[in-house]
Amino acid sequence: MSAPDAELTLRQIMEVCQKALEFRNSTTWEEFRGDWRKQMLGERLVEVLGEAVKRLPDELRDRHSQVPWKKIAGTRDYIAHGYDSVDYDVIWGVLNVEAGKLKESVEAILVKETQSEI
C-alpha cells in the first residue's frame, strides 16, 4: 500500500458497506421512502462511503480503476451540497446494489494489495 492508512480506509469502507447492506436488508423501499429517519441514515451511509473514497491515495485508485471511485465521491458531494434535492431512488440504488459491489471490490483490492486473506 502506498499510504500507511490506505488499508485502514479500505477496511472502513468494507465496514460501512456491510452496515449499508444490513440496513437495506432490514427495510423495504416503501418503508425507506416513507420515513425521513431511514432516508437520513441512508444518506449518511452513502456520504461516509464517498468521504472514505476521497481519502484513498490516487495511486491506489489508479491501480484499481475498475471501481467507480469518482462516481462514489461525486454521490457524496451530491448529498452534501444538494441536500435539498436528494433523489432517494439514487440512495436506495446504492444501498440495494452498489454497496454490495463495492464491498466485493474492496475485499479483492485488500487481498491483492496486502497479500493476505480478509
Buried (B, 14 or more C-beta within 10 A) or exposed (E): BEBEEBBEBBBBBBBBBEBBBEBBEEBEEEEBEEEEEBBEBBBBBBBBBBBBBBBBBEEBBEEBEEBBBEEBBEBBEBBEEEEEEBEBEBBBBBBBEBBBEBBEBBBBBBEEBBEEEE
